[in-house]
């Protein structure tokens, strides 16, 4: 029974991933002239693969309300562009100074720092273009799209994702508490997941109560996701996680296991996943099954 | 007669500047928590003075339609945030590597590169938050605000300002033609001025015909502004322009006077200014006087 459900989730995820990866390059109007290598640098990072988790959340949230997930594709592309720009800027020498990501050279290693900064700026800006296009194909009221615009700016901006990145940079001088670590995770990771769920749900016509429940689900899953990352860095298979084991400890990165130990971290992931699912079950969602499966899928992932 | 008009324009500009500088710090909700030094770095550059030309254009365009300029304040803040973020990122070592701007240390010299990158990202993101807030005080339909959102993303993005910056970076390897230089000026400078005028006009309830005329006005003034900058670098008073004379030539920057000479450049500024004014006179604008004065003011400026 569980096996069937898992197999079905995996083909569902592949289906969504295909739809998202087909939509991403089409999100740039062909009539626009963009000087090279800017366009190439933008697509290099945007089409570099990855789980496409955030845009999948946009579409799955829309479907949890029996909304048409195609109507959520513009918002899904917007979220992936924000995620991608944040990776490009985070990888810069002045930030994390990473040469590789997902086994490929990082943007600035291929195109140089100046182009990488501009590619990030271009993607960040274009995410808002994508949001502004939502109405063009779907029957979403302009007021709702404006609310999505405003929320994207909040969740991705200085009190959201960018704020989380700032706190993370500050934290490299040494974190003093698990609360600070949670602040970083909440804003650097959860905020964009929460926005993804809210945007998809708003396009699907969610009530305030449903939005509230999906927000709680996103916060808990976002934190569980990040703790799971910390755990995989210790116990994961190097070939599967795509980086040397123990690299967090080597780079002096402070993690959940550092504060509460490996076993308690595993328990935290399980507890947060359970609570995320319970919150979704308790609110009246027309079709919550995929969100429940997704929560388990993330907890059981090996990379 | 001209003297009276000029005095009056100057107090009008000061009035607008005061309104904009009072609105900018208020554009950040006080309930938001933003980790330091991010908020400080954002305000350091945003409140560093300058002509506030772009937000002034937003408000003047709104008033040219007899619109209430207070309704355009959110859009005015958005434009100034985009302008400020572009300066912060342009000044980075990987880009123009400037230590000073307007006589003060650049953002990354004070806060470090990582924070400067994030401050730029935060301002860029927050510009869209400001646009999403337009309706909250003014009676602007949500559809119009969405159109403004979409246009900001276009004029500021990869086919607009960011594209112009990319072309400028490419041009440092040597420009071959005045057409390339015009491309850079159009996108790096004019696009945001054009957006400022269009946004203000849309808030003022402009027709397509009026928008079209203001777009042409903005394009011509933007180019004239940039050529005037090139001229002032050669003939200006160092104490007034705030940088050493001839710094363009020293840094190998290719300019209008380089291609067509100083006299022809001066003539180009005069012709573009005249054409910009004619276009505004020919279309039916309820109150175009300030836009005409602004055009002359920019042509006659000494810094």
Boltz contact constraints between the chains, C-beta under 6 A:
constraints:
  - contact:
      token1: [A, 32]
      token2: [B, 159]
      max_distance: 6.0
  - contact:
      token1: [A, 34]
      token2: [B, 158]
      max_distance: 6.0
  - contact:
      token1: [A, 34]
      token2: [B, 159]
      max_distance: 6.0
  - contact:
      token1: [A, 34]
      token2: [B, 163]
      max_distance: 6.0
  - contact:
      token1: [A, 35]
      token2: [B, 163]
      max_distance: 6.0
  - contact:
      token1: [A, 35]
      token2: [B, 166]
      max_distance: 6.0
  - contact:
      token1: [A, 35]
      token2: [B, 167]
      max_distance: 6.0
  - contact:
      token1: [A, 38]
      token2: [B, 158]
      max_distance: 6.0
  - contact:
      token1: [A, 38]
      token2: [B, 166]
      max_distance: 6.0
  - contact:
      token1: [A, 89]
      token2: [B, 117]
      max_distance: 6.0
  - contact:
      token1: [A, 94]
      token2: [B, 113]
      max_distance: 6.0
  - contact:
      token1: [A, 94]
      token2: [B, 114]
      max_distance: 6.0
  - contact:
      token1: [A, 95]
      token2: [B, 114]
      max_distance: 6.0
  - contact:
      token1: [A, 113]
      token2: [B, 94]
      max_distance: 6.0
  - contact:
      token1: [A, 114]
      token2: [B, 94]
      max_distance: 6.0
  - contact:
      token1: [A, 114]
      token2: [B, 95]
      max_distance: 6.0
  - contact:
      token1: [A, 114]
      token2: [B, 169]
      max_distance: 6.0
  - contact:
      token1: [A, 117]
      token2: [B, 89]
      max_distance: 6.0
  - contact:
      token1: [A, 118]
      token2: [B, 162]
      max_distance: 6.0
  - contact:
      token1: [A, 118]
      token2: [B, 165]
      max_distance: 6.0
  - contact:
      token1: [A, 118]
      token2: [B, 166]
      max_distance: 6.0
  - contact:
      token1: [A, 121]
      token2: [B, 162]
      max_distance: 6.0
  - contact:
      token1: [A, 122]
      token2: [B, 157]
      max_distance: 6.0
  - contact:
      token1: [A, 122]
      token2: [B, 158]
      max_distance: 6.0
  - contact:
      token1: [A, 122]
      token2: [B, 162]
      max_distance: 6.0
  - contact:
      token1: [A, 124]
      token2: [B, 124]
      max_distance: 6.0
  - contact:
      token1: [A, 125]
      token2: [B, 153]
      max_distance: 6.0
  - contact:
      token1: [A, 125]
      token2: [B, 156]
      max_distance: 6.0
  - contact:
      token1: [A, 125]
      token2: [B, 157]
      max_distance: 6.0
  - contact:
      token1: [A, 126]
      token2: [B, 157]
      max_distance: 6.0
  - contact:
      token1: [A, 128]
      token2: [B, 128]
      max_distance: 6.0
  - contact:
      token1: [A, 128]
      token2: [B, 153]
      max_distance: 6.0
  - contact:
      token1: [A, 129]
      token2: [B, 153]
      max_distance: 6.0
  - contact:
      token1: [A, 132]
      token2: [B, 146]
      max_distance: 6.0
  - contact:
      token1: [A, 132]
      token2: [B, 149]
      max_distance: 6.0
  - contact:
      token1: [A, 132]
      token2: [B, 150]
      max_distance: 6.0
  - contact:
      token1: [A, 142]
      token2: [B, 142]
      max_distance: 6.0
  - contact:
      token1: [A, 142]
      token2: [B, 143]
      max_distance: 6.0
  - contact:
      token1: [A, 142]
      token2: [B, 146]
      max_distance: 6.0
  - contact:
      token1: [A, 143]
      token2: [B, 142]
      max_distance: 6.0
  - contact:
      token1: [A, 145]
      token2: [B, 146]
      max_distance: 6.0
  - contact:
      token1: [A, 146]
      token2: [B, 132]
      max_distance: 6.0
  - contact:
      token1: [A, 146]
      token2: [B, 142]
      max_distance: 6.0
  - contact:
      token1: [A, 146]
      token2: [B, 145]
      max_distance: 6.0
  - contact:
      token1: [A, 149]
      token2: [B, 132]
      max_distance: 6.0
  - contact:
      token1: [A, 149]
      token2: [B, 149]
      max_distance: 6.0
  - contact:
      token1: [A, 150]
      token2: [B, 132]
      max_distance: 6.0
  - contact:
      token1: [A, 153]
      token2: [B, 125]
      max_distance: 6.0
  - contact:
      token1: [A, 153]
      token2: [B, 128]
      max_distance: 6.0
  - contact:
      token1: [A, 153]
      token2: [B, 129]
      max_distance: 6.0
  - contact:
      token1: [A, 156]
      token2: [B, 125]
      max_distance: 6.0
  - contact:
      token1: [A, 157]
      token2: [B, 122]
      max_distance: 6.0
  - contact:
      token1: [A, 157]
      token2: [B, 125]
      max_distance: 6.0
  - contact:
      token1: [A, 157]
      token2: [B, 126]
      max_distance: 6.0
  - contact:
      token1: [A, 158]
      token2: [B, 34]
      max_distance: 6.0
  - contact:
      token1: [A, 158]
      token2: [B, 38]
      max_distance: 6.0
  - contact:
      token1: [A, 158]
      token2: [B, 122]
      max_distance: 6.0
  - contact:
      token1: [A, 159]
      token2: [B, 32]
      max_distance: 6.0
  - contact:
      token1: [A, 159]
      token2: [B, 34]
      max_distance: 6.0
  - contact:
      token1: [A, 162]
      token2: [B, 118]
      max_distance: 6.0
  - contact:
      token1: [A, 162]
      token2: [B, 121]
      max_distance: 6.0
  - contact:
      token1: [A, 162]
      token2: [B, 122]
      max_distance: 6.0
  - contact:
      token1: [A, 163]
      token2: [B, 34]
      max_distance: 6.0
  - contact:
      token1: [A, 163]
      token2: [B, 35]
      max_distance: 6.0
  - contact:
      token1: [A, 165]
      token2: [B, 118]
      max_distance: 6.0
  - contact:
      token1: [A, 166]
      token2: [B, 35]
      max_distance: 6.0
  - contact:
      token1: [A, 166]
      token2: [B, 38]
      max_distance: 6.0
  - contact:
      token1: [A, 166]
      token2: [B, 118]
      max_distance: 6.0
  - contact:
      token1: [A, 167]
      token2: [B, 35]
      max_distance: 6.0
  - contact:
      token1: [A, 169]
      token2: [B, 114]
      max_distance: 6.0
